[in-house]
Amino acid sequence: MIDKRAYRLIGDIQNYAWGCKNEKAFIPQLTGQPVEEGKPYAELWLGSHPKCPSQIDLDGQSLNLAELSETDQEKMYSKNSLEQYGQGLPYLLKVLSAGEPLSIQAHPNKKQAGILHAQLPEHYPDDNHKPEIAIAMDSLLALIGFRAFSVLQEAFKELPEIVEFIGPQECQLFLEAKPSNEQEEKDSLKALFGCFIKQGSDEKQLAQCLSKLAERLNQKDELNGQEELFTQLYPQYPQADIGLLCIFFLNLVHLKKGEGVFLKACVPHAYLSGNIIECMANSDNVIRVGLTPKFKDGENLVKMLSYEMGPISIMGSADIESDIIYQPDVDEFEITRFSFVDELTKEYEQSKCSIGIVLSGEVTIKYPEGTSHSFKKGESFILPAILTEMSFLGNADTEFYLATGK
């Protein structure tokens, strides 16, 4: 029976190969679990996704979020949310810890997700979109979105190896293009990127291109950000991987603690290193093209990308002593970062279910009738939709993130 109170939430850890290991294993250090030598700790999932639903602690008894009764689902998620999104939470909250680069990837929009799920359900497990926000808990290095059109033109003038790989004629069309509007820029980039991905199927030519590029860059006195990243990653991929060349198409982004970036559908990206809070629509759809041994789908990626270009907008602030609300342009969720440096009691109201995770200190959730529950560093909790009013009490070192439905 779900009541008007907070419940401890128990999530599962995903041990993907790119996760942090040993003394750098951030997730078990956060949650207070022992670290197994050599084991990667990549993601902590908090939500009701069928792949890995969380458990709630009902006074010592665990209950799978996916197994709530119909009555308890309405109390937990709200009638409005269930009518709009179906059973369970419409979003998924994660702690992501990248010790090695994730794949070059993008997420489909709802229409594309439906088509991909129908055609390739073994690779695209649901028909939902997956817009997401990533917020740095310490820092994040990532590749996100295509660089500006003029920046790409200048960059490829200095990359003869990639021009030769794609094809001089195709590259010349791009380098000499003078588009008069944004759509013409997108069309020109799509033509170039399509040729690039198609050429990636020729592993021999790809390997030769990578080798020549690495040899030249290793002899340069000064490297720009993309060049430096390439030289760092190239030795880590003995098999020719087109993702190493994708680096030169994309913006290199550095986030400080408290800064975030919103990734809407059809934007290419790859998280490279760092520990983040991540929230997304309740989906696990990923279209990959490089830096991964997993299934790659370059043809569908080229079709679905939006080809928007230019610098990436940063959300939030590196001023980590104040509360920050991150409101991405999606219907499913928003995130608030709570800090208690200046104010030790905060009133809070909600109409839909929320999930929180404590990063430091301890937070006490006090209810109108005077009772309360406390959660310390590394613990997660869920606030049912029927719990509409409460107070958060913390100390000067208390910090937690709360994801909630809009």
C-alpha positions as CSV (number, residue, x, y, z in Angstrom):
1,M,0.0,0.0,0.0
2,I,1.6,3.3,-1.2
3,D,1.2,6.1,1.4
4,K,2.0,9.8,1.5
5,R,5.7,9.3,2.4
6,A,9.1,8.9,0.7
7,Y,10.3,5.4,0.0
8,R,13.9,4.2,-0.3
9,L,14.6,3.3,-3.9
10,I,17.1,0.5,-4.7
11,G,18.5,0.7,-8.3
12,D,20.7,-1.7,-10.2
13,I,24.2,-1.1,-11.5
14,Q,25.0,-1.8,-15.2
15,N,28.6,-3.1,-15.7
16,Y,29.2,-1.9,-19.3
17,A,32.9,-2.2,-20.4
18,W,33.4,1.6,-20.5
19,G,32.6,2.1,-16.8
20,C,35.1,3.2,-14.2
21,K,37.1,0.5,-12.4
22,N,39.0,0.0,-9.2
23,E,40.0,3.1,-7.3
24,K,38.2,5.3,-9.9
25,A,34.9,3.3,-9.6
26,F,32.6,6.3,-8.7
27,I,29.3,4.5,-8.4
28,P,30.1,2.0,-5.7
29,Q,32.1,4.7,-3.8
30,L,29.0,6.8,-3.9
31,T,26.6,4.1,-2.7
32,G,29.0,2.6,-0.2
33,Q,29.3,-0.8,-1.9
34,P,32.5,-2.8,-2.1
35,V,34.5,-2.5,-5.3
36,E,35.3,-5.7,-7.2
37,E,38.8,-5.6,-8.7
38,G,38.7,-5.1,-12.5
39,K,34.9,-4.8,-12.7
40,P,33.6,-1.8,-14.6
41,Y,30.8,0.3,-12.9
42,A,29.1,2.2,-15.6
43,E,25.5,3.2,-14.7
44,L,23.1,3.2,-11.8
45,W,19.5,3.0,-13.1
46,L,16.6,4.5,-11.0
47,G,13.2,4.1,-12.5
48,S,10.6,1.6,-13.8
49,H,12.2,0.7,-17.2
50,P,11.4,-3.0,-17.9
51,K,15.0,-3.8,-18.6
52,C,16.0,-2.9,-15.1
53,P,13.2,-1.8,-12.8
54,S,14.1,-0.4,-9.4
55,Q,12.9,-1.8,-6.1
56,I,11.2,0.2,-3.3
57,D,11.7,-0.6,0.3
58,L,8.3,-1.2,2.0
59,D,9.5,-1.3,5.6
60,G,12.0,-4.1,5.0
61,Q,10.2,-5.8,2.1
62,S,11.3,-5.1,-1.5
63,L,8.7,-4.4,-4.2
64,N,9.5,-4.1,-7.9
65,L,8.3,-0.8,-9.3
66,A,7.0,-2.7,-12.3
67,E,4.8,-4.8,-10.0
68,L,2.7,-2.2,-8.3
69,S,-1.0,-2.8,-8.2
70,E,-3.3,-0.6,-10.3
71,T,-4.4,1.4,-7.3
72,D,-0.8,1.9,-6.1
73,Q,0.3,2.9,-9.6
74,E,-2.2,5.8,-9.5
75,K,-1.0,6.8,-6.1
76,M,2.7,6.5,-7.2
77,Y,2.6,8.1,-10.6
78,S,-0.7,10.1,-10.8
79,K,-3.8,9.4,-12.9
80,N,-2.8,12.1,-15.3
81,S,0.7,10.6,-15.9
82,L,-0.7,7.1,-16.4
83,E,-3.2,8.4,-19.0
84,Q,-0.5,10.3,-20.8
85,Y,2.4,7.9,-20.7
86,G,1.1,4.5,-19.7
87,Q,2.3,2.4,-16.8
88,G,5.4,3.4,-14.8
89,L,7.5,6.5,-14.8
90,P,7.8,8.5,-18.1
91,Y,11.5,9.1,-17.3
92,L,14.6,7.2,-16.2
93,L,17.2,8.7,-13.8
94,K,20.8,7.5,-13.9
95,V,24.2,8.0,-12.4
96,L,26.7,7.5,-15.3
97,S,30.4,7.0,-14.8
98,A,32.5,7.0,-17.9
99,G,36.1,5.7,-17.6
100,E,36.4,5.2,-21.3
101,P,34.4,6.7,-24.3
102,L,30.9,5.6,-25.0
103,S,29.9,5.0,-28.6
104,I,29.3,7.7,-31.2
105,Q,25.5,7.6,-31.1
106,A,22.2,9.4,-31.4
107,H,18.7,8.7,-30.3
108,P,15.6,8.6,-32.6
109,N,12.6,10.8,-32.3
110,K,9.2,9.1,-31.6
111,K,8.3,8.5,-35.2
112,Q,11.8,7.1,-36.0
113,A,11.7,4.9,-32.8
114,G,8.5,3.3,-33.9
115,I,9.9,2.4,-37.3
116,L,13.2,1.1,-36.0
117,H,11.5,-1.0,-33.3
118,A,9.2,-2.5,-35.8
119,Q,12.1,-3.3,-38.2
120,L,14.9,-4.3,-35.8
121,P,13.4,-5.0,-32.3
122,E,16.5,-6.9,-31.2
123,H,18.5,-3.7,-31.5
124,Y,15.8,-1.1,-30.8
125,P,13.9,-2.5,-27.8
126,D,11.0,0.0,-27.6
127,D,9.1,2.6,-29.7
128,N,9.9,5.6,-27.5
129,H,12.1,8.5,-28.0
130,K,15.1,9.2,-25.7
131,P,15.8,12.9,-25.2
132,E,18.2,13.3,-22.3
133,I,20.0,15.7,-20.1
134,A,23.5,15.2,-18.7
135,I,24.7,17.2,-15.7
136,A,28.3,17.0,-14.5
137,M,28.8,15.8,-10.9
138,D,32.5,16.6,-11.2
139,S,33.3,17.2,-14.9
140,L,32.3,15.8,-18.3
141,L,34.3,15.6,-21.5
142,A,32.0,14.9,-24.5
143,L,31.5,15.1,-28.2
144,I,28.1,16.7,-28.9
145,G,26.5,17.9,-32.1
146,F,28.1,19.0,-35.4
147,R,30.5,21.9,-35.5
148,A,29.5,25.0,-37.3
149,F,29.5,24.9,-41.1
150,S,32.3,27.4,-41.5
151,V,34.3,25.7,-38.8
152,L,34.0,22.3,-40.6
153,Q,35.0,23.8,-43.9
154,E,38.2,25.2,-42.3
155,A,38.9,22.0,-40.4
156,F,38.7,19.8,-43.4
157,K,41.2,22.0,-45.3
158,E,43.7,20.8,-42.7
159,L,42.7,17.2,-42.9
160,P,43.9,15.8,-46.2
161,E,43.8,12.2,-45.0
162,I,40.1,12.4,-44.3
163,V,39.5,14.3,-47.6
164,E,41.3,11.5,-49.5
165,F,39.3,8.8,-47.6
166,I,35.9,10.4,-48.3
167,G,36.7,11.3,-51.8
168,P,38.3,14.5,-53.2
169,Q,35.3,15.3,-55.4
170,E,32.7,15.0,-52.6
171,C,34.8,17.0,-50.2
172,Q,35.5,19.7,-52.8
173,L,31.7,20.2,-53.2
174,F,31.5,20.7,-49.4
175,L,34.6,22.9,-49.2
176,E,33.5,25.2,-52.0
177,A,29.8,25.4,-50.9
178,K,28.3,28.8,-50.2
179,P,24.9,28.0,-48.7
180,S,22.5,30.8,-48.5
181,N,20.4,29.4,-45.6
182,E,20.5,26.9,-42.8
183,Q,18.7,24.2,-44.8
184,E,21.3,24.3,-47.6
185,E,24.0,24.0,-45.0
186,K,22.3,20.9,-43.6
187,D,21.9,19.4,-47.0
188,S,25.6,19.9,-47.8
189,L,26.7,18.4,-44.5
190,K,24.3,15.4,-44.9
191,A,25.8,14.6,-48.3
192,L,29.3,14.8,-47.0
193,F,28.6,12.8,-43.8
194,G,26.7,10.2,-45.8
195,C,29.7,9.6,-48.1
196,F,31.9,9.5,-45.0
197,I,29.9,6.8,-43.3
198,K,29.5,4.8,-46.5
199,Q,33.3,4.8,-47.0
200,G,33.7,3.5,-43.5
201,S,32.6,0.0,-44.7
202,D,36.0,-0.2,-46.5
203,E,38.1,-1.3,-43.5
204,K,41.4,-1.3,-45.4
205,Q,41.0,2.3,-46.6
206,L,39.8,3.3,-43.1
207,A,42.8,1.7,-41.5
208,Q,45.2,3.5,-43.9
209,C,43.5,6.8,-43.3
210,L,43.7,6.4,-39.6
211,S,47.4,5.4,-39.8
212,K,48.4,8.3,-42.0
213,L,46.5,10.8,-39.9
214,A,48.0,9.5,-36.6
215,E,51.5,9.6,-38.1
216,R,51.1,13.2,-39.2
217,L,49.6,14.5,-36.0
218,N,52.2,12.8,-33.9
219,Q,54.8,15.0,-35.7
220,K,52.9,18.3,-35.1
221,D,54.2,20.6,-32.4
222,E,50.7,21.9,-31.4
223,L,47.4,20.1,-31.6
224,N,43.9,21.5,-31.4
225,G,41.3,19.8,-29.1
226,Q,40.0,17.3,-31.7
227,E,43.5,16.4,-32.9
228,E,44.7,15.9,-29.3
229,L,41.7,13.6,-28.6
230,F,42.3,11.6,-31.7
231,T,46.0,11.0,-30.8
232,Q,44.9,9.9,-27.3
233,L,42.2,7.5,-28.5
234,Y,43.9,6.0,-31.6
235,P,46.1,3.5,-29.7
236,Q,43.0,2.3,-27.8
237,Y,41.3,1.0,-31.0
238,P,43.5,-1.5,-32.8
239,Q,40.6,-2.4,-35.1
240,A,39.9,0.4,-37.5
241,D,37.0,2.4,-36.1
242,I,35.2,5.2,-38.0
243,G,34.3,6.8,-34.7
244,L,37.9,8.1,-34.5
245,L,37.3,10.2,-37.5
246,C,33.8,11.3,-36.3
247,I,35.8,13.3,-33.7
248,F,36.6,15.9,-36.4
249,F,32.9,16.5,-37.2
250,L,31.7,17.1,-33.7
251,N,32.0,19.8,-31.0
252,L,34.3,19.0,-28.1
253,V,32.5,20.0,-24.9
254,H,33.9,20.4,-21.4
255,L,31.3,20.6,-18.6
256,K,32.2,21.7,-15.0
257,K,30.4,20.5,-11.9
258,G,26.8,21.7,-12.0
259,E,26.8,22.4,-15.8
260,G,24.5,20.4,-18.0
261,V,23.6,19.9,-21.6
262,F,20.3,18.8,-23.2
263,L,20.5,16.3,-26.0
264,K,17.3,16.2,-28.0
265,A,16.6,13.5,-30.6
266,C,18.8,13.1,-33.6
267,V,21.9,14.8,-32.2
268,P,25.2,12.9,-32.5
269,H,27.2,12.6,-29.3
270,A,29.6,10.5,-27.2
271,Y,30.4,10.9,-23.5
272,L,34.2,10.5,-23.2
273,S,35.0,10.7,-19.5
274,G,33.4,12.0,-16.3
275,N,30.7,11.3,-13.8
276,I,27.2,12.7,-14.5
277,I,23.6,12.7,-13.5
278,E,21.6,11.7,-16.5
279,C,17.8,11.8,-17.0
280,M,15.9,10.8,-20.1
281,A,12.6,9.7,-21.4
282,N,11.9,6.1,-20.4
283,S,13.7,4.4,-23.3
284,D,16.9,2.5,-24.2
285,N,17.0,3.2,-27.9
286,V,20.5,4.0,-29.2
287,I,21.7,4.2,-32.8
288,R,25.5,3.6,-32.8
289,V,28.1,4.2,-35.5
290,G,31.6,4.0,-33.9
291,L,33.8,3.7,-30.8
292,T,32.0,0.5,-29.9
293,P,32.1,-3.3,-30.6
294,K,28.2,-3.3,-30.4
295,F,25.8,-3.2,-33.4
296,K,26.5,-0.3,-35.7
297,D,23.8,1.2,-37.9
298,G,25.4,3.9,-40.0
299,E,22.8,3.8,-42.7
300,N,19.9,4.6,-40.3
301,L,22.0,7.2,-38.4
302,V,22.7,9.2,-41.6
303,K,18.9,9.1,-42.4
304,M,17.7,10.3,-38.9
305,L,20.3,12.9,-37.9
306,S,19.0,16.5,-37.7
307,Y,22.3,18.0,-39.0
308,E,22.0,21.0,-36.8
309,M,25.3,22.8,-36.4
310,G,27.1,25.2,-34.1
311,P,28.2,25.6,-30.5
312,I,26.3,23.7,-27.7
313,S,24.2,25.6,-25.2
314,I,25.2,24.9,-21.6
315,M,22.5,24.7,-18.9
316,G,22.9,25.3,-15.2
317,S,25.9,26.9,-13.6
318,A,29.2,26.1,-12.1
319,D,28.0,28.1,-9.1
320,I,27.4,25.0,-7.0
321,E,26.3,26.7,-3.8
322,S,22.8,27.5,-5.1
323,D,19.8,25.5,-6.2
324,I,19.6,25.0,-9.9
325,I,16.5,23.9,-12.0
326,Y,17.2,22.3,-15.3
327,Q,14.2,22.5,-17.6
328,P,14.9,20.8,-20.9
329,D,12.5,21.1,-23.8
330,V,10.6,17.9,-23.1
331,D,7.3,17.0,-21.6
332,E,8.5,14.0,-19.5
333,F,10.8,15.5,-16.8
334,E,12.9,18.3,-15.3
335,I,15.7,18.1,-12.7
336,T,16.5,20.2,-9.6
337,R,19.8,20.3,-7.9
338,F,19.4,21.2,-4.2
339,S,22.2,22.7,-2.2
340,F,21.9,23.6,1.5
341,V,24.8,26.0,2.0
342,D,22.6,29.1,2.7
343,E,19.2,27.6,3.5
344,L,18.8,24.5,5.6
345,T,15.0,24.0,5.1
346,K,13.3,24.1,1.7
347,E,9.5,23.8,1.1
348,Y,8.6,21.6,-1.9
349,E,5.3,20.9,-3.7
350,Q,4.7,18.4,-6.5
351,S,1.8,16.9,-8.5
352,K,3.7,14.0,-10.1
353,C,6.2,11.3,-8.9
354,S,9.8,12.3,-8.2
355,I,13.0,10.4,-7.8
356,G,16.0,11.7,-5.8
357,I,19.6,10.7,-5.1
358,V,21.8,12.1,-2.4
359,L,25.4,13.0,-3.4
360,S,26.6,14.3,-0.1
361,G,25.5,14.8,3.5
362,E,22.0,13.8,4.5
363,V,18.5,15.0,3.6
364,T,15.4,14.7,5.8
365,I,12.0,14.7,4.2
366,K,9.4,16.1,6.6
367,Y,5.7,15.7,6.0
368,P,2.9,18.1,7.0
369,E,1.8,16.0,9.9
370,G,5.3,16.1,11.4
371,T,6.7,12.7,10.6
372,S,9.9,12.3,8.5
373,H,12.3,10.0,6.7
374,S,16.0,10.6,6.2
375,F,18.4,9.6,3.4
376,K,22.2,9.8,3.5
377,K,24.9,10.0,0.8
378,G,24.5,7.4,-1.9
379,E,20.9,6.6,-1.1
380,S,18.0,7.1,-3.5
381,F,14.3,7.7,-2.8
382,I,11.0,8.1,-4.6
383,L,8.2,10.6,-3.7
384,P,4.8,9.3,-4.8
385,A,2.5,11.7,-6.6
386,I,0.0,11.6,-3.7
387,L,2.7,13.2,-1.5
388,T,2.1,16.7,-2.7
389,E,3.7,18.8,0.1
390,M,6.9,18.3,2.1
391,S,10.0,20.0,3.5
392,F,13.6,19.2,2.7
393,L,16.0,19.6,5.7
394,G,19.7,19.4,5.2
395,N,23.1,20.5,6.5
396,A,25.6,22.8,4.8
397,D,27.2,19.8,3.1
398,T,23.9,18.3,1.8
399,E,23.5,18.0,-2.0
400,F,20.9,16.0,-3.9
401,Y,19.4,15.8,-7.3
402,L,15.6,15.4,-7.8
403,A,14.0,14.4,-11.1
404,T,10.3,14.9,-11.4
405,G,7.5,14.8,-14.0
406,K,6.4,18.1,-15.5
